[in-house]
Amino acid sequence: MAARRQGTEQHIGFVYWFTGGGHETASHLVRHFYMATDRLFRNTASRWAYVSIMTSESLDDPAALESFRRFLAALYPALLPR
């Protein structure tokens, strides 16, 4: 949950990507390209997931960015299909 306090600014970090049909991308355009080519050439209509992660720290800070990268590296394998 994101909240704004009166008179203060809160900087957050936000990362997202799409995954589906054996593809991953952060671009809506690329996702639509994959969807169209999969339908045309593979006759498949894959389900896509929108993965989004938010942190309460700005990712402009190198230490916060490195911490967030370590978190994503630990989380990512758990998101893969089994």
MODELLER restraints for C-alpha pairs under 7 A, 6 or more apart:
rsr = mdl.restraints
at = mdl.atoms
rsr.add(forms.Gaussian(group=physical.xy_distance, feature=features.Distance(at['CA:4:A'], at['CA:10:A']), mean=6.86, stdev=0.5))
rsr.add(forms.Gaussian(group=physical.xy_distance, feature=features.Distance(at['CA:11:A'], at['CA:57:A']), mean=6.35, stdev=0.5))
rsr.add(forms.Gaussian(group=physical.xy_distance, feature=features.Distance(at['CA:11:A'], at['CA:58:A']), mean=5.17, stdev=0.5))
rsr.add(forms.Gaussian(group=physical.xy_distance, feature=features.Distance(at['CA:12:A'], at['CA:55:A']), mean=5.73, stdev=0.5))
rsr.add(forms.Gaussian(group=physical.xy_distance, feature=features.Distance(at['CA:12:A'], at['CA:56:A']), mean=4.78, stdev=0.5))
rsr.add(forms.Gaussian(group=physical.xy_distance, feature=features.Distance(at['CA:12:A'], at['CA:57:A']), mean=5.00, stdev=0.5))
rsr.add(forms.Gaussian(group=physical.xy_distance, feature=features.Distance(at['CA:12:A'], at['CA:58:A']), mean=4.66, stdev=0.5))
rsr.add(forms.Gaussian(group=physical.xy_distance, feature=features.Distance(at['CA:13:A'], at['CA:54:A']), mean=5.56, stdev=0.5))
rsr.add(forms.Gaussian(group=physical.xy_distance, feature=features.Distance(at['CA:13:A'], at['CA:55:A']), mean=4.98, stdev=0.5))
rsr.add(forms.Gaussian(group=physical.xy_distance, feature=features.Distance(at['CA:13:A'], at['CA:56:A']), mean=6.45, stdev=0.5))
rsr.add(forms.Gaussian(group=physical.xy_distance, feature=features.Distance(at['CA:13:A'], at['CA:57:A']), mean=5.91, stdev=0.5))
rsr.add(forms.Gaussian(group=physical.xy_distance, feature=features.Distance(at['CA:13:A'], at['CA:58:A']), mean=4.96, stdev=0.5))
rsr.add(forms.Gaussian(group=physical.xy_distance, feature=features.Distance(at['CA:13:A'], at['CA:59:A']), mean=5.29, stdev=0.5))
rsr.add(forms.Gaussian(group=physical.xy_distance, feature=features.Distance(at['CA:14:A'], at['CA:53:A']), mean=5.80, stdev=0.5))
rsr.add(forms.Gaussian(group=physical.xy_distance, feature=features.Distance(at['CA:14:A'], at['CA:54:A']), mean=4.40, stdev=0.5))
rsr.add(forms.Gaussian(group=physical.xy_distance, feature=features.Distance(at['CA:14:A'], at['CA:55:A']), mean=6.42, stdev=0.5))
rsr.add(forms.Gaussian(group=physical.xy_distance, feature=features.Distance(at['CA:15:A'], at['CA:52:A']), mean=5.72, stdev=0.5))
rsr.add(forms.Gaussian(group=physical.xy_distance, feature=features.Distance(at['CA:15:A'], at['CA:53:A']), mean=5.35, stdev=0.5))
rsr.add(forms.Gaussian(group=physical.xy_distance, feature=features.Distance(at['CA:15:A'], at['CA:54:A']), mean=6.46, stdev=0.5))
rsr.add(forms.Gaussian(group=physical.xy_distance, feature=features.Distance(at['CA:16:A'], at['CA:26:A']), mean=6.47, stdev=0.5))
rsr.add(forms.Gaussian(group=physical.xy_distance, feature=features.Distance(at['CA:16:A'], at['CA:51:A']), mean=5.42, stdev=0.5))
rsr.add(forms.Gaussian(group=physical.xy_distance, feature=features.Distance(at['CA:16:A'], at['CA:52:A']), mean=4.20, stdev=0.5))
rsr.add(forms.Gaussian(group=physical.xy_distance, feature=features.Distance(at['CA:16:A'], at['CA:53:A']), mean=6.32, stdev=0.5))
rsr.add(forms.Gaussian(group=physical.xy_distance, feature=features.Distance(at['CA:17:A'], at['CA:25:A']), mean=5.62, stdev=0.5))
rsr.add(forms.Gaussian(group=physical.xy_distance, feature=features.Distance(at['CA:17:A'], at['CA:26:A']), mean=4.17, stdev=0.5))
rsr.add(forms.Gaussian(group=physical.xy_distance, feature=features.Distance(at['CA:17:A'], at['CA:50:A']), mean=5.99, stdev=0.5))
rsr.add(forms.Gaussian(group=physical.xy_distance, feature=features.Distance(at['CA:17:A'], at['CA:51:A']), mean=5.43, stdev=0.5))
rsr.add(forms.Gaussian(group=physical.xy_distance, feature=features.Distance(at['CA:17:A'], at['CA:52:A']), mean=6.69, stdev=0.5))
rsr.add(forms.Gaussian(group=physical.xy_distance, feature=features.Distance(at['CA:18:A'], at['CA:24:A']), mean=5.59, stdev=0.5))
rsr.add(forms.Gaussian(group=physical.xy_distance, feature=features.Distance(at['CA:18:A'], at['CA:25:A']), mean=5.36, stdev=0.5))
rsr.add(forms.Gaussian(group=physical.xy_distance, feature=features.Distance(at['CA:18:A'], at['CA:26:A']), mean=5.84, stdev=0.5))
rsr.add(forms.Gaussian(group=physical.xy_distance, feature=features.Distance(at['CA:18:A'], at['CA:48:A']), mean=6.56, stdev=0.5))
rsr.add(forms.Gaussian(group=physical.xy_distance, feature=features.Distance(at['CA:18:A'], at['CA:49:A']), mean=5.58, stdev=0.5))
rsr.add(forms.Gaussian(group=physical.xy_distance, feature=features.Distance(at['CA:18:A'], at['CA:50:A']), mean=4.67, stdev=0.5))
rsr.add(forms.Gaussian(group=physical.xy_distance, feature=features.Distance(at['CA:18:A'], at['CA:51:A']), mean=6.08, stdev=0.5))
rsr.add(forms.Gaussian(group=physical.xy_distance, feature=features.Distance(at['CA:19:A'], at['CA:25:A']), mean=6.64, stdev=0.5))
rsr.add(forms.Gaussian(group=physical.xy_distance, feature=features.Distance(at['CA:19:A'], at['CA:48:A']), mean=5.50, stdev=0.5))
rsr.add(forms.Gaussian(group=physical.xy_distance, feature=features.Distance(at['CA:19:A'], at['CA:49:A']), mean=5.32, stdev=0.5))
rsr.add(forms.Gaussian(group=physical.xy_distance, feature=features.Distance(at['CA:19:A'], at['CA:50:A']), mean=6.73, stdev=0.5))
rsr.add(forms.Gaussian(group=physical.xy_distance, feature=features.Distance(at['CA:20:A'], at['CA:46:A']), mean=6.14, stdev=0.5))
rsr.add(forms.Gaussian(group=physical.xy_distance, feature=features.Distance(at['CA:20:A'], at['CA:47:A']), mean=5.70, stdev=0.5))
rsr.add(forms.Gaussian(group=physical.xy_distance, feature=features.Distance(at['CA:20:A'], at['CA:48:A']), mean=4.26, stdev=0.5))
rsr.add(forms.Gaussian(group=physical.xy_distance, feature=features.Distance(at['CA:20:A'], at['CA:49:A']), mean=6.29, stdev=0.5))
rsr.add(forms.Gaussian(group=physical.xy_distance, feature=features.Distance(at['CA:21:A'], at['CA:46:A']), mean=4.98, stdev=0.5))
rsr.add(forms.Gaussian(group=physical.xy_distance, feature=features.Distance(at['CA:21:A'], at['CA:47:A']), mean=6.80, stdev=0.5))
rsr.add(forms.Gaussian(group=physical.xy_distance, feature=features.Distance(at['CA:25:A'], at['CA:31:A']), mean=6.51, stdev=0.5))
rsr.add(forms.Gaussian(group=physical.xy_distance, feature=features.Distance(at['CA:35:A'], at['CA:45:A']), mean=6.96, stdev=0.5))
rsr.add(forms.Gaussian(group=physical.xy_distance, feature=features.Distance(at['CA:38:A'], at['CA:44:A']), mean=5.62, stdev=0.5))
rsr.add(forms.Gaussian(group=physical.xy_distance, feature=features.Distance(at['CA:38:A'], at['CA:45:A']), mean=6.84, stdev=0.5))
rsr.add(forms.Gaussian(group=physical.xy_distance, feature=features.Distance(at['CA:39:A'], at['CA:45:A']), mean=5.85, stdev=0.5))
rsr.add(forms.Gaussian(group=physical.xy_distance, feature=features.Distance(at['CA:57:A'], at['CA:64:A']), mean=6.68, stdev=0.5))
rsr.add(forms.Gaussian(group=physical.xy_distance, feature=features.Distance(at['CA:59:A'], at['CA:65:A']), mean=4.88, stdev=0.5))
